[in-house]
Amino acid sequence: MKRFQIHNLRQAEISVAATAASSGVSKRTVIRVGQEAPISDPTAHDEATRQRMGRPSPLTEHLPTIERWLEQDPRQSTGAILERLRVEENFQGGKSSVYTAVKRLRPAKPKDGVVRFDAVPGEFSQHDFGQVVVNFQDGTSERLHFFASTLKYSRMRRIFLVDNERVEAVCRGLVDAFEYFGGVPLVASFDNPKTIVIRHKDANVEWNKTFAHFTVEAGFSPHACWPLRPQEKGQVENLVGYSKSSFFKVHRFVDRADLEAKLAAWHVRVNEEQKSRATGEIPSVRMLLESERLRPLGIDPRGFALRYSRVVRTDGYVESGGLRYFAGFSAVGSVVNIFVSAKHVSIELPSSQGRVTHPRTPKNGKYSILPEQRQEVLQKRGARAYMKRQLVMDLCPAAEWMLTELRHRRQDQWKTDVDELYQLLEHYGEERLKVAMVEASRRNVVGPEYVEAILTGQATETEEVQA
């Protein structure tokens, strides 16, 4: 461009001195450039100049070969081309020049346009996850995950806070959205996260089994967008960004409860007060036409369970969400269905043995074994005393303290003590024994006799631990 400027000034019969002063070069440069051929294409001129600079690249003689390979297979990787150059062409240069050349010579992919269309009432919904870091007024911050849903026709919008982006969060987010919308559309569109799409090749989609069972029970048809084509669900992509810019990042929140209250008010504003830029109408007004086309949700929003397949481990447990639930030794090695609801985990045993239902969150925070299942565990020879000890020890930290003290203070009779504590567990239950263990640790008394005295109300504050 500097040469182009000099040529223009000289063609306008500006003096050498004035041209040099205007363009910021010396007079000798003005004279030399003025003798060169006029520049018609600045980009081509710069490329030709660049190629003349410095020593010739060792890759220059191989450029026609690279171009031919890329014409034969435009999708082959740059690493593969570099390896072929070294093996087949004896190329001794570095990889940086090869990567630069391949990037320049690789045929450009044809641009794929976007076809936009309007949905009819009750036809489509779109769903996606979003993340945002929220700063609370007390100075703390939290990374929030949320599930965004929108109806394509009416533009009704819903943001639902979730703990993570796993398949259960997807299903609970969908239930919340369909309950908020008042029904289920024909088709729900998603991206291709591994939580719900195992494989997507051409028109064939392999769905996550848990998600597939859920869609059948809920009563809608899922649709996975083509990979790397987020514009196919651009409406919900826009909703994720809009919720961040119009809510999460512009409001100040005292705590999580304050955020949820303001989010409820935000839903009223965007769905019942503001007009959609796409339709020019308030979403709740267009919803009058769409609501009659939505179908009832096929599951109870407050009591549904998700189905997973699990293999029963050699210890008789199945695992879900990092927690273990006892299925029984008769089911070891079997593939069983477990049904996970908000509060319970039910295991469908093989061979028509029925179901066992555990609390979803075990009281010990590790595993769940029902009182009626303990005898089956204790039938294993050689580990009975240790298993009883484990069942008691996992009640609470105070129980662990008690059993540790018994093992070291009463080395000759700790198994008898464990057996007595286990009998107290069977007789009084987990909660009462836990309370007694805490009280025993507070009084610093060690032994099943003291725990039983606390349970029966016979203990006094003056009791002390025996040496």
NORRA-V684550 format. One record per backbone hydrogen bond with DSSP energy under -1.0 kcal/mol. NH is the residue of the N-H (numbers start at 0). CO is the residue of the C=O. E is the energy in kcal/mol with one decimal. If there is no record, write none. Layout:
NH CO E
NH CO E
//
This chain:
4 0 -2.1
5 1 -2.1
6 2 -2.6
7 3 -2.1
8 4 -2.2
9 5 -2.5
10 6 -2.6
11 7 -1.4
12 9 -1.7
13 8 -2.2
18 14 -2.7
19 15 -2.6
20 16 -2.2
21 17 -2.3
22 18 -2.5
23 19 -1.4
24 19 -1.3
29 25 -1.7
30 26 -2.5
31 27 -2.6
32 28 -2.9
33 29 -2.1
35 32 -1.6
44 40 -2.2
45 41 -2.4
46 42 -2.1
47 43 -2.3
48 44 -2.2
49 45 -2.5
50 46 -2.0
51 47 -1.0
59 56 -1.6
61 58 -1.5
62 59 -1.3
65 61 -2.3
66 62 -2.5
67 63 -2.0
68 64 -2.5
69 65 -2.3
70 66 -1.6
71 67 -1.8
72 68 -2.4
75 72 -1.4
80 76 -1.7
81 77 -2.5
82 78 -2.1
83 79 -2.2
84 80 -2.4
85 81 -1.9
86 82 -2.2
87 83 -3.0
90 84 -2.2
98 94 -2.6
99 95 -2.3
100 96 -2.2
101 97 -2.8
102 98 -2.0
103 99 -1.5
104 100 -2.5
105 101 -2.4
122 119 -1.7
124 186 -1.5
125 149 -2.5
126 188 -1.9
127 147 -2.0
129 145 -2.2
131 143 -1.9
133 141 -2.9
135 139 -3.1
136 252 -2.2
138 135 -1.8
141 133 -2.2
143 131 -3.2
145 129 -2.5
146 159 -3.3
147 127 -3.2
148 157 -2.5
149 125 -1.9
150 155 -1.8
151 123 -1.7
154 150 -2.0
157 148 -2.4
159 146 -2.1
161 144 -2.4
169 165 -1.8
170 166 -2.4
171 167 -2.7
172 168 -2.2
173 169 -2.3
174 170 -2.4
175 171 -2.2
176 172 -2.3
177 173 -3.0
178 174 -2.2
179 175 -2.1
180 176 -2.9
181 177 -1.4
182 177 -1.8
183 294 -3.1
185 121 -1.7
186 122 -2.4
187 220 -2.2
188 124 -3.1
189 222 -2.6
195 192 -1.6
196 192 -2.9
197 205 -2.6
198 205 -1.4
200 203 -2.4
203 200 -2.5
205 198 -3.3
207 195 -2.8
211 207 -2.8
212 208 -2.5
213 209 -1.8
214 210 -2.4
215 211 -1.6
216 212 -2.1
217 213 -3.0
218 214 -2.2
219 214 -1.7
220 185 -2.2
222 187 -2.5
224 189 -2.7
228 225 -1.3
231 228 -1.8
232 229 -1.6
233 230 -1.4
236 232 -1.8
237 233 -2.5
238 234 -1.4
239 235 -2.2
240 236 -1.8
241 237 -2.9
242 238 -2.7
243 239 -1.4
244 240 -2.3
245 241 -2.8
246 242 -1.2
247 242 -1.9
248 243 -2.5
250 246 -1.5
258 254 -2.0
259 255 -2.4
260 256 -2.0
261 257 -2.2
262 258 -2.2
263 259 -1.7
264 260 -1.5
265 261 -2.0
266 262 -2.0
267 263 -1.4
268 264 -1.9
269 265 -2.5
270 266 -1.8
271 267 -2.2
272 268 -1.2
273 268 -2.4
275 280 -2.9
279 275 -2.9
283 270 -2.1
284 281 -1.3
285 281 -1.7
286 282 -1.9
287 284 -1.2
288 285 -1.2
289 285 -1.3
290 286 -3.1
292 289 -1.7
294 183 -2.7
297 217 -2.2
302 299 -1.3
305 339 -2.8
307 337 -2.6
309 335 -2.6
311 333 -2.5
312 316 -2.9
315 312 -2.0
317 324 -2.4
319 322 -2.6
322 319 -1.6
323 365 -1.7
324 317 -2.6
325 367 -2.4
326 315 -3.4
327 315 -1.6
330 327 -1.1
331 328 -1.4
332 311 -2.5
333 330 -2.4
335 309 -3.0
337 307 -2.7
338 345 -3.0
339 305 -3.0
340 343 -2.8
344 357 -2.5
345 338 -2.5
346 355 -2.9
347 336 -2.9
348 353 -2.5
352 349 -1.0
355 346 -1.7
357 344 -3.0
359 342 -3.1
364 361 -1.2
367 323 -2.2
372 369 -1.9
376 372 -1.3
377 373 -2.1
379 376 -1.2
386 382 -2.7
387 383 -2.5
388 384 -2.3
389 385 -2.2
390 386 -2.4
391 387 -2.0
392 388 -3.1
393 389 -2.0
394 391 -1.5
399 395 -1.6
400 396 -2.4
401 397 -2.3
402 398 -2.4
403 399 -2.1
404 400 -2.3
405 401 -2.2
406 402 -2.1
407 403 -1.5
408 404 -2.8
409 405 -2.2
416 412 -2.3
417 413 -2.6
418 414 -2.2
419 415 -2.1
420 416 -2.3
421 417 -2.5
422 418 -2.0
423 419 -1.8
424 420 -1.9
425 421 -2.4
426 422 -2.1
427 423 -3.0
428 424 -1.8
432 428 -1.8
433 429 -2.3
434 430 -2.1
435 431 -2.1
436 432 -2.5
437 433 -2.3
438 434 -2.1
439 435 -2.4
440 436 -2.4
441 437 -2.0
442 438 -2.1
444 439 -2.2
450 446 -1.6
451 447 -2.6
452 448 -1.8
453 449 -2.1
454 450 -2.2
455 451 -2.4
457 452 -2.3
458 452 -1.3
462 459 -1.4
//
